[in-house]
Amino acid sequence: MFLLILLFVVVAVIVGVGLCGYGGRTLADHGLRRAHAPAVLRGLAALAGAGACALYAWGLLAVCGAVMTAEDGGTDSSPARSCRTAGWQERSRQGIEIVDHKVTYIPLGFVCETSDGGSYDNGDVPGYVNPAVFGLALAGAGGVIGSAYVSELRARAEFRGQRAG
């Protein structure tokens, strides 16, 4: 699982750098003042996507640290150290044990499972990561959809103009 998470980190970083380059180049080529709305929307959408990728990679690194700590064997490895949050000893006295852990990718988190069928997020991923990734991804998708819509409207207007003339 650790190597899979690292692979996702590398992919997120590569995609983020590519989107940042595309967004920066698109805005620089057209210029903010001279550019048409679709070009500006595409550039800003790419930059928002790059920000989402960077934040997701940051959250994945936090999950990676929790996985490394949890899967580290040894004399003090049960329950997993990553799952030992505030109050875990009190739950243990009540007969509720930590039995397993898993990684959730959407929303990003490290989830500890208990013997009573419950589960909880251990809080290793900073609280701002998931909402910020969602907001930036939504802004990027909105920019792409808006750019396509404006381009379609211009193409239809141009077609009507050619048909009339």
Buried (B, 14 or more C-beta within 10 A) or exposed (E): EEEEBBEBBEBBBEBBEBBBEBBBEBBEEBEEEEBEBBBBBBBBBBBBBBBBBBBBBBBBBBBBBBBEBBBEEEEEEEBBBBBBBEEBEEBBEEEBBBBBBEBEEEEBBBBBBBEEEEBBBBBBBEEEBBEBBBBBBEBBBBBBEBBEEBBEEEEEEEEEEEEEE
